[in-house]
Amino acid sequence: MTVGEVDNLANGFDPMALLTDWDVGMTETLSDGRTLRTFQVDAEDKEIEIAPGVFFPAWTFNGRVPGPALRAKEGDRIRIVFSNSGSHPHSMHFHGIHSARMDGVNGTLGMIGPGEEFTYEFDAKPFGCHLYHCHALPLKRHMAKGMYGAFVVDPDPEKHPDQTDVARSRLLGTAENRDWQEMVMVMNAFDTNFDDENEFYAANTIAFAYMKTPIRIEKSRPVRVYLINTVEFDPINSFHLHGNFFDYYNQGTTLTPTLRTVDIITQCQAERGILEFSFADHEPGLYMFHAHQAEFTELGWMANFDVVEA
């Protein structure tokens, strides 16, 4: 592993906190009874430390990489007030369903110059594990510089009467959801010498962060991971769990698994899904998880769950 520690305080974000730091926005009730969620997102140029002593000139959303993990309920009205405090034109492109005006691509109202502001607004649908990212050109550079984040839409149980219990288990704030140990992992990488090849890999930005500080898991409670791949310059990334298997929900848009009992999943750029598993029948201990490309693991994308008795 790397030697030394990253200064999380100077970075302004801690990879351990990023696992569960959901941004649910400011809420109010609309005249039709629906919830309006308003999020404030700012683009900012910021140097971040991605490994001990290794600094990267990032372009960020809200001063962190990945950007804030936005979370809403299916059917909510979403409003994102986006301000560009950076040095280049930026946008926010959401993987979801919305109008062309809200798509955040060149040729629409969604490309925002330095010092400008724009408000994106749309309904939260479909439910699932999505993402957002800058769609300014050159796209690969804006993505590789750190402009991406999780966008999770929880299912509305009332819209899924045949699977109400499963839907409620995914709905943040319910008793069923509190039974789960949920976390978001954005798999990313960094091209530190700008040769279109990555020198460091990670989940949630900091190389080997979850090896040095393993993620604590209570063996009696199930685990749900919202997994997103944002790695540029490599065609495929992967997630492999040691000593266990999981169910996988591709894109998170179904309430029944698309794959059952697997221990590795591959994702191309912008692919994502939900992993569900349990250590209830396991003895306590450190259980590794990592990319199954050896290069990625050796350059930072390696981690441990610390499974403990409740």
C-alpha positions as CSV (number, residue, x, y, z in Angstrom):
1,M,0.0,0.0,0.0
2,T,0.9,3.7,0.0
3,V,3.0,5.0,2.9
4,G,1.6,7.8,5.1
5,E,-1.9,9.3,5.4
6,V,-4.0,11.7,3.3
7,D,-5.0,14.9,4.9
8,N,-8.8,14.5,4.8
9,L,-9.4,17.8,6.6
10,A,-7.4,19.7,4.0
11,N,-9.3,17.8,1.2
12,G,-12.6,18.8,2.8
13,F,-14.0,15.3,2.6
14,D,-13.3,11.9,4.3
15,P,-13.7,8.7,2.2
16,M,-15.3,7.0,5.2
17,A,-17.9,9.7,5.5
18,L,-18.6,9.6,1.8
19,L,-20.0,6.1,2.1
20,T,-23.1,7.3,3.9
21,D,-23.2,11.1,3.3
22,W,-26.5,11.4,1.4
23,D,-27.7,14.8,0.3
24,V,-31.5,14.8,0.4
25,G,-31.8,18.5,-0.4
26,M,-34.2,21.1,1.1
27,T,-37.8,19.9,0.9
28,E,-41.1,21.6,0.6
29,T,-44.6,20.4,-0.4
30,L,-46.0,21.4,-3.8
31,S,-49.7,22.2,-4.4
32,D,-50.3,18.7,-5.8
33,G,-48.9,17.1,-2.6
34,R,-45.6,16.0,-4.1
35,T,-42.3,16.8,-2.5
36,L,-40.0,19.4,-4.1
37,R,-36.3,18.7,-3.4
38,T,-33.9,21.6,-4.0
39,F,-30.1,20.9,-4.2
40,Q,-27.3,23.5,-4.4
41,V,-24.3,22.4,-6.5
42,D,-21.3,24.5,-7.2
43,A,-18.5,23.7,-9.7
44,E,-15.1,24.5,-8.2
45,D,-11.4,24.1,-9.2
46,K,-9.7,22.4,-6.3
47,E,-6.4,20.6,-5.7
48,I,-7.0,17.4,-3.8
49,E,-4.7,14.8,-2.3
50,I,-5.6,11.3,-3.8
51,A,-2.7,9.4,-2.1
52,P,-0.2,10.4,0.5
53,G,1.8,13.3,-1.0
54,V,0.1,13.0,-4.4
55,F,-2.0,16.0,-5.4
56,F,-4.4,16.3,-8.3
57,P,-5.8,19.5,-9.9
58,A,-9.5,18.4,-9.8
59,W,-12.6,20.0,-11.1
60,T,-15.2,19.3,-8.5
61,F,-18.9,19.5,-7.6
62,N,-19.2,21.1,-4.1
63,G,-15.5,20.8,-3.5
64,R,-15.4,17.0,-3.3
65,V,-14.7,14.0,-5.6
66,P,-17.1,12.3,-6.1
67,G,-19.6,15.1,-5.9
68,P,-22.5,15.0,-3.4
69,A,-24.6,11.8,-3.4
70,L,-28.0,13.2,-4.2
71,R,-31.0,11.1,-3.1
72,A,-34.7,11.4,-3.7
73,K,-37.9,9.4,-3.9
74,E,-39.6,8.2,-7.1
75,G,-42.0,11.0,-8.2
76,D,-40.4,13.8,-6.3
77,R,-39.8,17.1,-8.2
78,I,-36.1,17.7,-8.4
79,R,-34.5,21.2,-8.6
80,I,-30.8,21.6,-8.9
81,V,-29.4,25.1,-8.6
82,F,-26.0,24.9,-10.3
83,S,-23.4,27.6,-10.0
84,N,-20.1,27.5,-11.9
85,S,-17.3,28.9,-9.8
86,G,-14.7,27.1,-11.9
87,S,-12.5,28.3,-14.7
88,H,-14.2,26.3,-17.6
89,P,-17.7,25.8,-18.9
90,H,-19.4,23.0,-17.1
91,S,-22.8,21.3,-16.9
92,M,-24.8,18.6,-15.0
93,H,-26.0,15.7,-17.0
94,F,-28.3,13.3,-15.1
95,H,-28.8,9.7,-16.0
96,G,-32.6,9.6,-15.7
97,I,-35.7,10.7,-17.6
98,H,-36.1,14.4,-18.3
99,S,-36.6,16.9,-21.2
100,A,-34.0,17.9,-23.7
101,R,-33.7,21.4,-22.1
102,M,-32.5,19.7,-18.9
103,D,-30.0,17.4,-20.5
104,G,-26.9,19.4,-19.8
105,V,-25.2,18.9,-23.1
106,N,-23.7,21.3,-25.7
107,G,-26.4,23.0,-27.7
108,T,-28.9,23.2,-24.9
109,L,-29.5,25.7,-22.0
110,G,-27.5,23.4,-19.7
111,M,-23.9,24.5,-20.6
112,I,-22.9,27.0,-17.9
113,G,-19.9,29.3,-18.3
114,P,-17.7,30.5,-15.4
115,G,-19.6,32.8,-13.1
116,E,-23.0,31.7,-14.5
117,E,-25.9,29.8,-12.9
118,F,-28.6,27.5,-14.2
119,T,-31.5,25.6,-12.6
120,Y,-32.2,22.1,-13.7
121,E,-35.7,20.8,-12.9
122,F,-37.3,17.4,-13.6
123,D,-39.2,14.6,-11.9
124,A,-37.2,11.8,-10.1
125,K,-37.7,8.8,-12.3
126,P,-37.1,5.9,-12.8
127,F,-36.1,4.6,-9.4
128,G,-32.6,3.2,-9.3
129,C,-28.9,3.8,-8.9
130,H,-28.0,6.6,-11.3
131,L,-25.3,9.2,-11.6
132,Y,-24.7,12.7,-12.8
133,H,-21.6,14.1,-14.5
134,C,-20.4,17.1,-16.4
135,H,-21.0,16.8,-20.2
136,A,-18.9,19.6,-21.4
137,L,-16.3,18.9,-24.1
138,P,-13.8,17.3,-24.1
139,L,-15.9,15.0,-22.1
140,K,-13.2,12.5,-21.2
141,R,-11.2,15.3,-19.5
142,H,-14.1,16.8,-17.6
143,M,-15.0,13.3,-16.3
144,A,-11.4,12.3,-15.5
145,K,-10.9,15.6,-13.6
146,G,-13.6,14.5,-11.1
147,M,-16.9,15.9,-12.2
148,Y,-19.3,13.1,-11.3
149,G,-21.5,11.9,-8.4
150,A,-24.2,9.4,-7.4
151,F,-27.9,10.1,-8.0
152,V,-30.1,7.6,-6.2
153,V,-33.9,7.5,-6.6
154,D,-35.6,5.3,-4.1
155,P,-38.8,3.4,-5.2
156,D,-42.1,4.7,-3.9
157,P,-43.7,1.7,-2.2
158,E,-47.2,2.9,-3.1
159,K,-46.3,2.5,-6.8
160,H,-45.2,-1.1,-6.3
161,P,-48.0,-2.8,-4.3
162,D,-46.7,-6.3,-5.3
163,Q,-43.3,-5.6,-3.8
164,T,-44.0,-3.1,-1.0
165,D,-41.6,-4.6,1.5
166,V,-38.7,-4.6,-0.9
167,A,-39.5,-1.1,-2.0
168,R,-39.7,0.1,1.6
169,S,-36.3,-1.4,2.4
170,R,-34.8,0.9,-0.2
171,L,-36.7,4.0,0.9
172,L,-34.5,6.1,3.1
173,G,-35.9,6.8,6.5
174,T,-38.2,3.8,6.8
175,A,-37.9,1.2,9.5
176,E,-37.2,-1.4,6.9
177,N,-34.4,0.7,5.4
178,R,-32.8,1.2,8.8
179,D,-32.3,-2.5,9.0
180,W,-29.8,-2.3,6.1
181,Q,-26.2,-1.1,6.1
182,E,-26.2,1.1,3.0
183,M,-23.3,2.8,1.4
184,V,-22.3,4.3,-1.9
185,M,-19.1,3.6,-3.7
186,V,-18.0,5.5,-6.8
187,M,-15.2,3.6,-8.5
188,N,-12.8,6.2,-9.9
189,A,-9.2,6.8,-11.1
190,F,-6.8,9.6,-11.7
191,D,-4.5,10.4,-14.6
192,T,-1.9,12.4,-12.7
193,N,0.5,13.1,-15.7
194,F,-2.3,13.7,-18.3
195,D,-1.2,11.0,-20.7
196,D,-4.7,9.4,-20.9
197,E,-3.6,6.6,-18.7
198,N,-4.5,6.3,-15.0
199,E,-1.8,6.2,-12.3
200,F,-4.2,5.7,-9.2
201,Y,-7.4,3.8,-8.7
202,A,-9.9,3.9,-5.9
203,A,-13.4,3.6,-4.6
204,N,-14.4,7.1,-3.4
205,T,-11.1,8.7,-4.6
206,I,-8.5,8.0,-2.0
207,A,-6.2,5.1,-2.9
208,F,-6.3,2.2,-0.3
209,A,-8.5,4.2,2.0
210,Y,-10.6,1.3,3.0
211,M,-7.6,-1.0,3.4
212,K,-6.0,1.4,5.9
213,T,-9.4,1.9,7.6
214,P,-11.6,-1.1,6.9
215,I,-15.4,-0.5,6.7
216,R,-17.1,-1.8,9.8
217,I,-20.0,-4.2,9.1
218,E,-22.3,-5.7,11.7
219,K,-22.7,-9.4,10.7
220,S,-26.3,-9.5,11.8
221,R,-27.5,-6.8,9.4
222,P,-27.6,-7.1,5.5
223,V,-25.5,-4.8,3.3
224,R,-26.5,-2.8,0.3
225,V,-23.9,-1.1,-1.9
226,Y,-24.8,1.5,-4.5
227,L,-21.9,0.9,-7.0
228,I,-21.0,3.3,-9.8
229,N,-18.1,3.1,-12.3
230,T,-16.7,6.5,-13.4
231,V,-13.2,5.4,-14.5
232,E,-12.0,6.9,-17.7
233,F,-9.2,5.6,-20.0
234,D,-9.9,2.0,-19.0
235,P,-12.8,0.1,-20.8
236,I,-14.0,-2.0,-17.8
237,N,-13.8,-1.9,-14.0
238,S,-15.0,-4.6,-11.6
239,F,-16.0,-5.4,-8.0
240,H,-15.0,-8.7,-6.4
241,L,-16.1,-9.7,-2.9
242,H,-14.0,-12.3,-1.0
243,G,-15.5,-15.1,1.0
244,N,-19.1,-14.3,0.0
245,F,-21.5,-13.8,-2.9
246,F,-24.1,-11.1,-3.6
247,D,-27.3,-10.4,-5.6
248,Y,-27.0,-7.7,-8.2
249,Y,-29.6,-5.2,-9.5
250,N,-28.4,-3.8,-12.8
251,Q,-28.9,-0.1,-12.9
252,G,-31.0,-0.6,-9.7
253,T,-34.2,-0.2,-11.7
254,T,-35.7,-3.5,-10.6
255,L,-36.9,-4.8,-7.3
256,T,-35.8,-8.4,-8.1
257,P,-32.1,-9.2,-8.8
258,T,-30.9,-9.3,-12.4
259,L,-28.0,-11.6,-11.2
260,R,-28.1,-13.9,-8.1
261,T,-25.3,-15.4,-6.1
262,V,-22.3,-13.9,-7.9
263,D,-19.0,-12.7,-6.4
264,I,-17.8,-10.4,-9.2
265,I,-19.5,-7.8,-11.4
266,T,-18.0,-5.8,-14.3
267,Q,-19.0,-2.3,-15.2
268,C,-18.1,-0.1,-18.2
269,Q,-17.9,3.7,-17.8
270,A,-21.1,5.1,-16.2
271,E,-22.5,1.6,-15.5
272,R,-23.9,1.1,-12.1
273,G,-26.0,-1.2,-9.9
274,I,-27.0,-2.3,-6.5
275,L,-25.3,-5.1,-4.6
276,E,-27.0,-6.9,-1.7
277,F,-25.3,-9.4,0.6
278,S,-25.0,-10.6,4.2
279,F,-22.3,-11.9,6.5
280,A,-24.8,-13.4,9.0
281,D,-23.4,-16.9,8.6
282,H,-19.8,-15.8,8.6
283,E,-17.2,-15.6,11.4
284,P,-16.0,-12.1,12.2
285,G,-12.9,-10.9,10.5
286,L,-11.5,-8.9,7.6
287,Y,-13.1,-9.7,4.2
288,M,-11.4,-8.1,1.2
289,F,-13.1,-6.6,-1.8
290,H,-11.5,-5.0,-4.9
291,A,-11.3,-4.7,-8.6
292,H,-10.3,-8.0,-10.2
293,Q,-7.9,-6.2,-12.6
294,A,-4.6,-6.7,-10.7
295,E,-3.2,-3.4,-12.0
296,F,-6.1,-1.6,-10.4
297,T,-5.7,-3.3,-7.1
298,E,-2.0,-2.6,-6.9
299,L,-2.6,1.1,-7.7
300,G,-5.2,1.7,-5.0
301,W,-8.5,-0.1,-5.6
302,M,-8.4,-2.6,-2.8
303,A,-10.3,-2.6,0.4
304,N,-11.6,-4.6,3.5
305,F,-14.8,-5.0,5.3
306,D,-14.3,-5.5,9.0
307,V,-17.1,-7.9,10.0
308,V,-18.0,-7.7,13.7
309,E,-20.6,-9.1,16.1
310,A,-23.4,-6.5,16.6
